[in-house]
Amino acid sequence: MLPGDPEGRLVTVRFRDYRKNDAGWYPHEIEYILEDAPMEVYHILNLTANAPIQASFFERKVERFSPPPGPPVNQGKPDDERLKKIMRNLEKKYQ
């Protein structure tokens, strides 16, 4: 799922175009798909197996979605008082 996405949309990553390198087989095309819509495609031009890299290379700016503010916790719903009154009456009746 997409990080920080309140809708929980499904992400698919596909690896294609595998080519033999001295150290093994590696994909040279990586496709990033969000709910069946292609978002990004990466094409590998040069490959060095097991080379050290900085973690910041993979950092992406991800917008955090916050849910809209809801009603205050102590604010009752209109039907709450009516339901409480019904419950009190039932308790009195069946004591």
C-alpha positions as CSV (number, residue, x, y, z in Angstrom):
1,M,0.0,0.0,0.0
2,L,1.1,3.6,-0.6
3,P,2.8,5.0,2.5
4,G,0.7,7.7,4.1
5,D,-2.3,7.2,1.9
6,P,-5.6,7.3,3.9
7,E,-7.4,5.5,1.1
8,G,-5.1,2.5,1.4
9,R,-4.6,2.3,-2.4
10,L,-2.8,-0.8,-3.7
11,V,0.7,-0.4,-5.2
12,T,2.2,-2.9,-7.6
13,V,5.9,-3.1,-8.5
14,R,6.9,-5.1,-11.6
15,F,10.4,-6.1,-12.5
16,R,11.1,-6.7,-16.2
17,D,13.8,-7.1,-18.8
18,Y,16.1,-9.3,-16.7
19,R,19.7,-9.4,-18.0
20,K,22.7,-11.5,-17.0
21,N,25.5,-9.7,-15.1
22,D,28.7,-11.3,-13.8
23,A,27.0,-11.6,-10.3
24,G,23.6,-12.9,-11.5
25,W,20.4,-11.8,-13.2
26,Y,19.0,-8.3,-12.7
27,P,15.9,-6.4,-13.9
28,H,16.6,-3.4,-16.2
29,E,13.1,-2.0,-16.0
30,I,11.1,-1.4,-12.8
31,E,7.5,-0.2,-13.1
32,Y,5.6,1.4,-10.2
33,I,1.8,1.1,-10.6
34,L,-0.9,2.7,-8.3
35,E,-4.3,1.0,-8.7
36,D,-3.6,-0.2,-12.3
37,A,-2.3,3.2,-13.4
38,P,1.4,3.4,-14.2
39,M,3.0,6.1,-12.0
40,E,6.8,5.7,-12.6
41,V,9.1,3.5,-14.7
42,Y,12.8,3.2,-14.0
43,H,15.2,2.0,-16.7
44,I,18.6,0.7,-15.6
45,L,21.3,2.0,-17.9
46,N,24.4,0.9,-16.0
47,L,24.6,-1.8,-13.3
48,T,27.2,-2.5,-10.7
49,A,26.3,-5.4,-8.4
50,N,26.5,-4.9,-4.7
51,A,27.9,-1.4,-4.8
52,P,27.5,0.7,-1.6
53,I,25.1,3.6,-2.0
54,Q,23.7,6.3,0.3
55,A,20.3,5.6,1.7
56,S,19.2,9.2,0.9
57,F,19.2,8.2,-2.8
58,F,15.9,6.4,-2.3
59,E,14.2,9.0,-0.2
60,R,11.1,10.5,-1.7
61,K,9.0,13.4,-0.4
62,V,5.7,11.8,0.6
63,E,2.8,14.0,1.5
64,R,1.1,13.0,4.7
65,F,-2.6,13.1,4.5
66,S,-4.5,13.9,7.7
67,P,-8.1,13.0,8.1
68,P,-10.6,15.9,8.3
69,P,-11.2,17.0,11.9
70,G,-14.2,15.3,13.5
71,P,-16.6,16.5,16.1
72,P,-15.1,17.1,19.6
73,V,-15.0,14.0,21.8
74,N,-17.4,15.3,24.4
75,Q,-20.0,16.4,21.8
76,G,-22.9,14.0,21.9
77,K,-25.0,13.0,18.9
78,P,-28.6,14.2,18.8
79,D,-30.0,10.8,19.3
80,D,-27.8,10.1,22.4
81,E,-30.1,11.8,24.9
82,R,-33.2,10.1,23.4
83,L,-31.5,6.7,23.7
84,K,-30.4,7.4,27.3
85,K,-34.0,8.3,28.2
86,I,-35.3,5.1,26.6
87,M,-32.7,3.0,28.5
88,R,-33.7,4.7,31.8
89,N,-37.3,3.9,31.2
90,L,-36.6,0.3,30.3
91,E,-34.5,-0.1,33.4
92,K,-37.3,1.3,35.6
93,K,-39.8,-1.0,34.0
94,Y,-37.8,-4.2,34.3
95,Q,-36.2,-3.8,37.8
